Amino acid sequence: MKEHHKKVLDALIEDYEGVDGGAFFCFKVLCKKTGLDRRTVRLACRYLKRKGLARFGTGLCDNDGAFYGSGYSASEEAMNQAAYEAGILSTNKQQRRK
């Protein structure tokens, strides 16, 4: 995984709330969190989605109920992988599925 992919994945995991499958973030927010340009963030999100580490959502609302479009969230697989690497999970569910 390239450095910019890791930065975006870390940003998605960092603010994962676990409520209704996690918080979704638009490109603008991810650009601010990572310091990367919009094109790089967009390509990284698509890469992470293809690898099963991110999810894409549409029709999203903010905490105040206002609609703001679409965004990306860390997938359950990404959260399991992060927990395994941190020593929280004793087995990697991703490896067991293969």
C-alpha positions in Angstrom: 0.0 0.0 0.0 1.4 3.4 -1.0 1.9 6.2 1.6 -1.1 8.3 0.4 -3.4 5.2 0.6 -2.3 4.7 4.2 -2.9 8.4 5.1 -6.4 8.2 3.8 -7.1 4.9 5.4 -5.7 6.2 8.7 -8.0 9.3 8.5 -11.1 7.0 7.9 -10.2 4.8 10.8 -9.3 7.6 13.2 -12.8 9.0 13.3 -14.7 5.7 12.8 -17.6 5.9 15.2 -19.1 2.5 14.8 -22.6 3.9 14.8 -24.5 2.6 11.8 -21.3 1.2 10.3 -19.1 4.3 10.8 -18.8 7.9 9.9 -18.6 8.9 6.3 -16.3 11.7 5.1 -16.4 13.8 1.9 -13.3 14.5 -0.1 -13.0 18.0 1.3 -12.8 16.8 4.9 -10.4 14.0 3.9 -8.2 16.6 2.1 -8.0 18.7 5.3 -7.3 15.6 7.5 -4.5 14.2 5.3 -3.0 17.3 3.7 -3.4 15.7 0.3 -4.9 17.2 -2.8 -8.5 16.3 -3.9 -7.4 14.1 -6.8 -5.0 12.1 -4.7 -7.7 11.6 -2.0 -10.3 10.6 -4.6 -7.9 8.0 -6.2 -6.9 6.7 -2.8 -10.5 6.2 -1.7 -11.3 4.3 -4.9 -8.3 2.1 -4.4 -9.3 1.4 -0.8 -12.9 0.6 -1.9 -11.6 -1.9 -4.5 -9.5 -3.6 -1.8 -12.5 -3.8 0.6 -11.0 -1.4 3.1 -13.5 1.5 2.5 -17.2 1.9 1.7 -18.9 4.5 -0.4 -22.2 6.1 0.7 -24.6 8.4 -0.9 -27.5 10.6 0.5 -25.5 11.4 3.6 -26.5 13.8 6.3 -24.4 15.7 8.8 -25.1 15.7 12.6 -27.6 18.5 12.2 -29.6 16.6 9.6 -28.5 18.6 6.6 -27.8 16.7 3.4 -24.2 16.9 2.1 -24.0 14.2 -0.6 -21.6 11.3 -0.7 -18.5 10.1 1.1 -16.3 7.3 2.2 -16.0 5.3 5.5 -13.6 2.6 6.8 -15.0 -0.8 6.2 -15.5 -3.4 8.9 -12.6 -5.3 7.4 -10.3 -2.3 7.8 -11.4 -1.9 11.4 -10.7 -5.5 12.1 -7.3 -5.2 10.4 -6.4 -2.1 12.5 -7.5 -3.9 15.7 -5.4 -6.9 14.8 -2.4 -4.8 14.2 -2.9 -2.9 17.5 -3.1 -6.2 19.3 -6.8 -5.9 20.2 -7.9 -8.9 18.2 -6.1 -12.2 18.6 -6.8 -13.4 15.1 -7.1 -11.6 11.8 -10.6 -12.2 10.4 -9.3 -11.2 7.0 -6.8 -14.1 6.9 -9.4 -16.6 8.2 -11.8 -15.8 5.3 -9.2 -16.7 2.6 
